[in-house]
Amino acid sequence: RENRASWSKKLKDALWAFRTAYKTPISALLTSDHRKLQLNELNELCDQAYENSLIYKEQTKKLHDSKIKNRIFNVVDRVLLFNSRLKIFSRKLKTRWSGPFTITKVFPYEIIELSQPGGPNIKVNGHRVKHYFRGDIPQSVLPDL
């Protein structure tokens, strides 16, 4: 087992190794060049990871956009409106679609004006509505026990 006090015996060997190592004209060791190379490789790796993340985002966006249905709404169509408001009571077994509404006007950028008999006209985003076909809204989803 080595003693910590024996460093003086190893000093000559350490100085010999330092003095015989190849150095640049300003006494810098070659390891600094190796370190610079490692840093450059790290920067290249970061750049490559950034480019890969951009490619992944583009592919994910294409996949997402391909799954979105392109719905066409016309005036006088009957639609259901998605009710996204938070409720105090649980609505697990109740439908979140209200309506049916009638489309009175279609604006650019998928904005739709809806009317309901006896109610005011409302403007909503086209993503919140779906076409109504008879029988879409169940009166009660609760099973008979």
Steps between C-alpha positions, in 0.01 A plus 500: 500500500635839401557776747393857427831627624688320220421764236853632510629164373268516198569866416802422281299257288215746460736784399677274251164407340398867479831616356517229235140543380455675164398865541413783264722811489308665785522193728142387444453127500346311209201409713357850446463420128325177590264694728420750223421210270265353761321836537459530123355149484261590782383811311447294184302244700277776643440642150414155368257441789331835427460412131359157593246662733386732218457202266302314769273801556431530126412130473276519808320804357444323166357196680274717717376706205430188294268367771292819523176466309425782261134575568296717267206686654229667295220737593185319628702193610410358840793468742578412861711728721766361735445626855847536653408695813609353830217381717478459877330161472647204318369458146662167422182340372348806334572621153713811450330591172213747507260591226404446226570848362445638152783675314395850396831629366849364428791744539860456384747316725240243613282738700136393497190686615243271660136559581258309717124554508418746777865587569761751387743437215851406613833489318723199565815344362447226243701254708230506769217378277417178318228408254172389655331184383182390671566285803843651583393629841390229742247622755659301781802276500423359845426127486176366645575321825 
